[in-house]
Protein backbone atom coordinates (compact mmCIF):
# COMPACT_ATOMS: atom_id res chain seq x y z
CA UNK A 1 0.00 0.00 0.00
CA UNK A 2 1.36 3.37 -0.92
CA UNK A 3 2.08 5.96 1.72
CA UNK A 4 -0.35 8.41 0.08
CA UNK A 5 -3.16 5.85 0.24
CA UNK A 6 -2.45 5.20 3.93
CA UNK A 7 -2.58 8.92 4.64
CA UNK A 8 -5.89 9.34 2.80
CA UNK A 9 -7.43 6.40 4.66
CA UNK A 10 -6.18 7.78 7.99
CA UNK A 11 -7.59 11.24 7.18
CA UNK A 12 -10.94 9.68 6.25
CA UNK A 13 -10.93 7.77 9.55
CA UNK A 14 -10.21 10.99 11.45
CA UNK A 15 -13.04 12.83 9.69
CA UNK A 16 -15.49 10.01 10.42
CA UNK A 17 -14.37 9.87 14.06
CA UNK A 18 -14.76 13.65 14.43
CA UNK A 19 -18.28 13.44 13.01
CA UNK A 20 -19.24 10.55 15.32
CA UNK A 21 -17.69 12.20 18.37
CA UNK A 22 -19.29 15.59 17.79
CA UNK A 23 -22.75 14.22 16.99
CA UNK A 24 -23.49 10.76 18.40
CA UNK A 25 -21.20 10.89 21.43
CA UNK A 26 -22.63 14.26 22.49
CA UNK A 27 -25.96 12.49 23.06
CA UNK A 28 -24.71 9.14 24.40
CA UNK A 29 -22.57 9.74 27.46
CA UNK A 30 -22.66 6.99 30.08
CA UNK A 31 -21.88 8.55 33.47
CA UNK A 32 -21.57 11.94 31.78
CA UNK A 33 -18.44 11.02 29.79
CA UNK A 34 -18.02 9.70 26.25
CA UNK A 35 -15.02 7.94 24.73
CA UNK A 36 -12.57 10.11 22.87
CA UNK A 37 -12.86 8.36 19.52
CA UNK A 38 -10.63 10.85 17.71
CA UNK A 39 -7.65 10.28 19.99
CA UNK A 40 -8.24 6.54 19.59
CA UNK A 41 -8.09 6.88 15.79
CA UNK A 42 -4.92 8.97 16.08
CA UNK A 43 -3.31 6.24 18.20
CA UNK A 44 -4.45 3.47 15.85
CA UNK A 45 -3.34 5.27 12.70
CA UNK A 46 -0.01 6.40 14.15
CA UNK A 47 0.98 2.75 14.57
CA UNK A 48 1.14 2.33 10.79
CA UNK A 49 1.98 5.75 9.36
CA UNK A 50 5.43 7.21 8.86
CA UNK A 51 6.44 9.69 11.61
CA UNK A 52 5.76 12.97 9.77
CA UNK A 53 2.28 12.01 8.49
CA UNK A 54 1.40 10.53 11.90
CA UNK A 55 2.26 13.74 13.76
CA UNK A 56 0.46 15.84 11.13
CA UNK A 57 -2.57 13.57 11.44
CA UNK A 58 -2.61 14.16 15.20
CA UNK A 59 -2.37 17.91 14.67
CA UNK A 60 -5.10 17.89 12.01
CA UNK A 61 -7.45 15.78 14.14
CA UNK A 62 -6.97 18.07 17.13
CA UNK A 63 -7.40 21.19 15.02
CA UNK A 64 -10.68 19.87 13.58
CA UNK A 65 -12.01 19.32 17.09
CA UNK A 66 -10.73 22.73 18.18
CA UNK A 67 -12.57 24.39 15.29
CA UNK A 68 -15.81 22.54 16.11
CA UNK A 69 -15.63 22.92 19.88
CA UNK A 70 -15.41 25.62 22.47
CA UNK A 71 -11.84 24.93 23.61
CA UNK A 72 -9.06 27.41 22.91
CA UNK A 73 -7.80 27.04 19.35
CA UNK A 74 -4.79 24.76 19.23
CA UNK A 75 -5.34 23.04 22.59
CA UNK A 76 -6.43 19.68 21.22
CA UNK A 77 -4.10 20.07 18.24
CA UNK A 78 -1.14 20.27 20.62
CA UNK A 79 -2.31 17.38 22.77
CA UNK A 80 -3.15 15.08 19.86
CA UNK A 81 0.21 15.86 18.25
CA UNK A 82 1.93 14.80 21.48
CA UNK A 83 -0.17 11.63 21.67
CA UNK A 84 0.76 10.76 18.06
CA UNK A 85 4.41 11.35 18.94
CA UNK A 86 4.09 9.14 22.02
CA UNK A 87 2.53 6.40 19.92
CA UNK A 88 5.41 6.63 17.46
CA UNK A 89 7.97 6.37 20.25
CA UNK A 90 6.47 3.20 21.74
CA UNK A 91 4.77 1.47 18.78
CA UNK A 92 7.47 -1.18 18.40
CA UNK A 93 7.10 -2.19 22.05
CA UNK A 94 3.42 -3.14 21.77
CA UNK A 95 3.30 -4.42 18.21
CA UNK A 96 3.21 -8.14 19.04
CA UNK A 97 1.10 -8.31 22.20
CA UNK A 98 -2.60 -7.30 21.99
CA UNK A 99 -2.89 -6.91 25.78
CA UNK A 100 0.10 -4.59 25.84
CA UNK A 101 -1.43 -2.71 22.90
CA UNK A 102 -4.70 -2.12 24.78
CA UNK A 103 -2.71 -1.07 27.85
CA UNK A 104 -0.85 1.42 25.67
CA UNK A 105 -4.17 2.71 24.30
CA UNK A 106 -5.37 3.29 27.86
CA UNK A 107 -2.10 4.92 28.92
CA UNK A 108 -1.92 7.19 25.87
CA UNK A 109 -5.58 8.14 26.32
CA UNK A 110 -4.90 8.94 29.98
CA UNK A 111 -1.91 11.09 29.02
CA UNK A 112 -4.03 12.90 26.42
CA UNK A 113 -6.89 13.60 28.82
CA UNK A 114 -4.55 14.76 31.60
CA UNK A 115 -2.69 17.04 29.19
CA UNK A 116 -6.01 18.48 27.97
CA UNK A 117 -7.05 19.19 31.54
CA UNK A 118 -3.66 20.59 32.53
CA UNK A 119 -3.15 22.83 29.50
CA UNK A 120 -6.84 23.77 29.55
CA UNK A 121 -6.44 24.86 33.16
CA UNK A 122 -3.53 27.07 32.17
CA UNK A 123 -5.76 28.76 29.58
CA UNK A 124 -8.77 29.06 31.90
CA UNK A 125 -10.70 26.21 30.30
CA UNK A 126 -11.34 24.04 33.39
CA UNK A 127 -9.88 23.51 36.79
CA UNK A 128 -8.88 20.29 38.45
CA UNK A 129 -11.37 21.00 41.24
CA UNK A 130 -14.28 20.40 38.84
CA UNK A 131 -15.77 16.93 39.46
CA UNK A 132 -16.42 16.33 35.76
CA UNK A 133 -12.71 16.71 34.96
CA UNK A 134 -11.81 13.91 37.37
CA UNK A 135 -14.60 11.74 36.01
CA UNK A 136 -13.31 12.38 32.49
CA UNK A 137 -9.73 11.56 33.49
CA UNK A 138 -10.85 8.27 35.01
CA UNK A 139 -13.45 7.10 32.47
CA UNK A 140 -12.15 8.16 29.04
CA UNK A 141 -9.16 5.77 29.11
CA UNK A 142 -11.45 2.91 30.17
CA UNK A 143 -13.95 3.73 27.41
CA UNK A 144 -11.14 4.07 24.86
CA UNK A 145 -9.78 0.63 25.74
CA UNK A 146 -13.26 -0.86 25.29
CA UNK A 147 -13.78 0.97 21.98
CA UNK A 148 -10.22 0.13 20.96
CA UNK A 149 -11.14 -3.55 20.85
CA UNK A 150 -13.09 -2.71 17.69
CA UNK A 151 -11.35 0.40 16.33
CA UNK A 152 -7.70 -0.69 16.54
CA UNK A 153 -8.12 -3.96 14.56
CA UNK A 154 -10.21 -2.12 11.97
CA UNK A 155 -7.51 0.53 11.49
CA UNK A 156 -4.87 -2.19 11.43
CA UNK A 157 -6.72 -3.97 8.64
CA UNK A 158 -7.03 -0.73 6.66
CA UNK A 159 -3.54 0.71 7.23
CA UNK A 160 -1.14 -2.19 7.73
CA UNK A 161 1.43 -2.39 4.92
CA UNK A 162 0.99 -5.36 2.58
CA UNK A 163 4.42 -6.77 3.51
CA UNK A 164 3.29 -7.61 7.06
CA UNK A 165 -0.40 -8.47 6.59
CA UNK A 166 0.10 -12.03 7.87
CA UNK A 167 0.17 -10.86 11.51
CA UNK A 168 -2.93 -10.71 13.65
CA UNK A 169 -2.46 -7.21 15.10
NUDRENLUM-677082 format. One line per 3 residues: number of its first residue (from 1); their letters; for each residue x, y, z of N, C-alpha, C. Coordinates in steps of 0.2 Angstrom, whole numbers, plus 5000, padded with zeros to 4 digits. Layout:
# residues N
NUM = A = X:Y:Z:X:Y:Z:X:Y:Z  ...
# end
This chain:
# residues 169
1 = XXX = 5004:4994:5000:5000:5000:5000:5004:5006:5000  5003:5011:4996:5007:5017:4995:5006:5021:5002  5011:5025:5003:5010:5030:5009:5005:5035:5008
4 = XXX = 5004:5037:5002:4998:5042:5000:4991:5039:5002  4991:5033:5000:4984:5029:5001:4983:5028:5009  4988:5027:5012:4988:5026:5020:4986:5033:5023
7 = XXX = 4989:5038:5020:4987:5045:5023:4980:5046:5022  4978:5045:5016:4971:5047:5014:4966:5043:5018  4967:5036:5019:4963:5032:5023:4963:5035:5030
10 = XXX = 4969:5036:5033:4969:5039:5040:4965:5045:5041  4966:5050:5036:4962:5056:5036:4955:5055:5036  4952:5050:5032:4945:5048:5031:4943:5046:5038
13 = XXX = 4947:5042:5041:4945:5039:5048:4945:5044:5053  4949:5049:5053:4949:5055:5057:4943:5059:5056  4941:5060:5050:4935:5064:5048:4929:5060:5051
16 = XXX = 4928:5054:5050:4923:5050:5052:4922:5050:5060  4928:5049:5063:4928:5049:5070:4926:5056:5073  4928:5062:5070:4926:5068:5072:4919:5069:5072
19 = XXX = 4916:5067:5066:4909:5067:5065:4905:5063:5070  4907:5057:5072:4904:5053:5077:4905:5056:5084  4910:5058:5085:4912:5061:5092:4908:5067:5093
22 = XXX = 4907:5072:5088:4904:5078:5089:4896:5077:5088  4894:5072:5086:4886:5071:5085:4884:5066:5090  4885:5059:5088:4883:5054:5092:4885:5054:5099
25 = XXX = 4891:5055:5100:4894:5054:5107:4892:5061:5111  4889:5066:5108:4887:5071:5112:4880:5069:5116  4877:5065:5113:4870:5062:5115:4871:5056:5120
28 = XXX = 4876:5052:5118:4876:5046:5122:4883:5046:5126  4882:5048:5133:4887:5049:5137:4886:5045:5144  4888:5039:5144:4887:5035:5150:4891:5038:5156
31 = XXX = 4888:5039:5162:4891:5043:5167:4893:5050:5166  4890:5053:5161:4892:5060:5159:4899:5060:5155  4901:5055:5153:4908:5055:5149:4907:5050:5143
34 = XXX = 4910:5053:5137:4910:5049:5131:4917:5047:5130  4918:5041:5126:4925:5040:5124:4928:5045:5119  4934:5046:5119:4937:5051:5114:4939:5047:5108
37 = XXX = 4935:5046:5104:4936:5042:5098:4941:5045:5093  4942:5051:5093:4947:5054:5089:4954:5053:5091  4955:5053:5097:4962:5051:5100:4963:5044:5099
40 = XXX = 4958:5040:5099:4959:5033:5098:4961:5031:5091  4958:5035:5086:4960:5034:5079:4967:5037:5078  4969:5042:5081:4975:5045:5080:4980:5040:5083
43 = XXX = 4979:5036:5088:4983:5031:5091:4984:5025:5086  4978:5023:5084:4978:5017:5079:4981:5019:5073  4980:5025:5070:4983:5026:5064:4991:5028:5064
46 = XXX = 4993:5030:5070:5000:5032:5071:5004:5026:5071  5001:5020:5073:5005:5014:5073:5008:5012:5066  5004:5014:5061:5006:5012:5054:5008:5017:5049
49 = XXX = 5008:5023:5051:5010:5029:5047:5017:5030:5048  5020:5033:5043:5027:5036:5044:5027:5042:5049  5032:5043:5053:5032:5048:5058:5029:5055:5056
52 = XXX = 5031:5058:5051:5029:5065:5049:5021:5065:5048  5019:5060:5043:5011:5060:5042:5008:5059:5049  5010:5054:5053:5007:5053:5059:5006:5059:5064
55 = XXX = 5012:5063:5065:5011:5069:5069:5007:5074:5066  5007:5075:5059:5002:5079:5056:4995:5077:5056  4994:5070:5056:4987:5068:5057:4985:5070:5064
58 = XXX = 4989:5069:5069:4987:5071:5076:4985:5078:5076  4989:5082:5073:4988:5090:5073:4982:5091:5070  4981:5088:5064:4975:5089:5060:4968:5087:5064
61 = XXX = 4969:5081:5067:4963:5079:5071:4961:5084:5076  4966:5086:5080:4965:5090:5086:4963:5097:5083  4965:5100:5078:4963:5106:5075:4956:5106:5073
64 = XXX = 4954:5100:5070:4947:5099:5068:4942:5100:5074  4944:5096:5079:4940:5097:5085:4940:5104:5089  4946:5107:5088:4946:5114:5091:4942:5118:5087
67 = XXX = 4941:5118:5081:4937:5122:5076:4930:5121:5078  4928:5114:5079:4921:5113:5081:4919:5114:5088  4924:5114:5092:4922:5115:5099:4923:5121:5102
70 = XXX = 4922:5122:5109:4923:5128:5112:4930:5129:5116  4934:5124:5115:4941:5125:5118:4945:5130:5114  4950:5132:5118:4955:5137:5115:4958:5134:5108
73 = XXX = 4958:5138:5103:4961:5135:5097:4968:5133:5098  4969:5127:5096:4976:5124:5096:4977:5119:5102  4973:5119:5107:4973:5115:5113:4973:5108:5111
76 = XXX = 4968:5105:5108:4968:5098:5106:4973:5097:5101  4974:5102:5096:4979:5100:5091:4986:5099:5094  4988:5103:5100:4994:5101:5103:4994:5095:5107
79 = XXX = 4989:5093:5110:4988:5087:5114:4988:5081:5109  4985:5081:5104:4984:5075:5099:4991:5074:5096  4994:5080:5094:5001:5079:5091:5006:5076:5096
82 = XXX = 5005:5077:5102:5010:5074:5107:5008:5067:5108  5001:5065:5108:4999:5058:5108:5002:5054:5102  5001:5057:5096:5004:5054:5090:5011:5053:5091
85 = XXX = 5015:5058:5094:5022:5057:5095:5023:5051:5100  5020:5051:5105:5020:5046:5110:5019:5039:5107  5014:5038:5103:5013:5032:5100:5019:5030:5095
88 = XXX = 5021:5035:5092:5027:5033:5087:5033:5031:5091  5034:5034:5097:5040:5032:5101:5039:5025:5104  5033:5022:5105:5032:5016:5109:5029:5011:5104
91 = XXX = 5028:5012:5098:5024:5007:5094:5027:5001:5093  5034:5001:5093:5037:4994:5092:5037:4990:5098  5036:4993:5104:5035:4989:5110:5029:4985:5111
94 = XXX = 5023:4988:5108:5017:4984:5109:5014:4981:5102  5019:4980:5098:5016:4978:5091:5014:4971:5091  5017:4966:5095:5016:4959:5095:5011:4957:5100
97 = XXX = 5010:4961:5106:5006:4958:5111:4999:4963:5111  4993:4960:5110:4987:4963:5110:4985:4966:5117  4987:4963:5122:4986:4965:5129:4990:4972:5130
100 = XXX = 4996:4971:5128:5000:4977:5129:4998:4983:5125  4996:4981:5119:4993:4986:5115:4987:4990:5118  4982:4986:5121:4977:4989:5124:4979:4993:5130
103 = XXX = 4984:4991:5134:4986:4995:5139:4989:5001:5137  4993:5001:5131:4996:5007:5128:4990:5012:5126  4985:5009:5123:4979:5014:5121:4976:5017:5128
106 = XXX = 4976:5013:5133:4973:5016:5139:4978:5022:5142  4984:5020:5142:4989:5025:5145:4990:5031:5140  4990:5030:5134:4990:5036:5129:4984:5040:5130
109 = XXX = 4978:5037:5131:4972:5041:5132:4972:5045:5138  4975:5041:5143:4976:5045:5150:4980:5051:5149  4986:5050:5146:4990:5055:5145:4987:5061:5141
112 = XXX = 4983:5059:5136:4980:5064:5132:4975:5068:5136  4971:5065:5140:4966:5068:5144:4969:5072:5150  4974:5070:5153:4977:5074:5158:4980:5080:5155
115 = XXX = 4984:5079:5149:4987:5085:5146:4981:5090:5144  4975:5088:5141:4970:5092:5140:4968:5096:5146  4967:5093:5152:4965:5096:5158:4970:5101:5160
118 = XXX = 4976:5099:5160:4982:5103:5163:4983:5109:5158  4983:5108:5152:4984:5114:5148:4978:5118:5147  4972:5115:5147:4966:5119:5148:4965:5123:5154
121 = XXX = 4968:5120:5160:4968:5124:5166:4972:5130:5165  4978:5130:5162:4982:5135:5161:4979:5141:5157  4975:5139:5152:4971:5144:5148:4964:5145:5150
124 = XXX = 4963:5144:5157:4956:5145:5159:4950:5141:5157  4952:5135:5154:4946:5131:5151:4943:5128:5157  4946:5124:5161:4943:5120:5167:4948:5120:5173
127 = XXX = 4946:5118:5178:4951:5118:5184:4950:5110:5186  4955:5108:5190:4956:5101:5192:4951:5100:5198  4948:5106:5201:4943:5105:5206:4936:5103:5204
130 = XXX = 4935:5104:5197:4929:5102:5194:4928:5094:5194  4922:5092:5197:4921:5085:5197:4921:5081:5190  4918:5085:5185:4918:5082:5179:4925:5081:5176
133 = XXX = 4930:5085:5177:4936:5084:5175:4939:5077:5177  4938:5076:5184:4941:5070:5187:4937:5064:5184  4931:5064:5183:4927:5059:5180:4929:5057:5173
136 = XXX = 4931:5063:5169:4933:5062:5162:4940:5059:5162  4945:5061:5167:4951:5058:5167:4951:5050:5169  4946:5048:5173:4946:5041:5175:4942:5037:5170
139 = XXX = 4937:5040:5167:4933:5036:5162:4935:5035:5155  4938:5041:5152:4939:5041:5145:4944:5035:5143  4950:5034:5147:4954:5029:5146:4951:5022:5146
142 = XXX = 4946:5021:5150:4943:5015:5151:4938:5014:5145  4935:5019:5143:4930:5019:5137:4934:5018:5131  4940:5021:5130:4944:5020:5124:4947:5013:5124
145 = XXX = 4949:5010:5129:4951:5003:5129:4945:4999:5126  4939:5000:5129:4934:4996:5126:4932:4997:5119  4932:5003:5117:4931:5005:5110:4937:5003:5106
148 = XXX = 4943:5003:5108:4949:5001:5105:4949:4993:5103  4945:4989:5106:4944:4982:5104:4941:4982:5097  4937:4986:5095:4935:4986:5088:4939:4991:5084
151 = XXX = 4940:4997:5086:4943:5002:5082:4950:5000:5080  4954:4998:5084:4962:4997:5083:4962:4991:5077  4959:4985:5078:4959:4980:5073:4957:4983:5066
154 = XXX = 4952:4987:5066:4949:4989:5060:4954:4994:5056  4957:4998:5060:4962:5003:5057:4969:4999:5055  4970:4993:5059:4976:4989:5057:4974:4986:5050
157 = XXX = 4968:4983:5050:4966:4980:5043:4967:4985:5037  4965:4991:5039:4965:4996:5033:4972:4999:5032  4976:5000:5037:4982:5004:5036:4989:4999:5036
160 = XXX = 4988:4993:5038:4994:4989:5039:4997:4988:5032  5004:4989:5031:5007:4988:5025:5006:4981:5022  5006:4980:5016:5005:4973:5013:5010:4968:5015
163 = XXX = 5016:4971:5016:5022:4966:5018:5021:4962:5024  5017:4965:5029:5016:4962:5035:5009:4960:5037  5005:4959:5032:4998:4958:5033:4997:4951:5036
166 = XXX = 5002:4947:5036:5001:4940:5039:5000:4940:5047  5002:4945:5050:5001:4946:5058:4994:4947:5060  4992:4945:5066:4985:4946:5068:4984:4954:5070
169 = X = 4988:4957:5074:4988:4964:5076:4993:4968:5072
# end
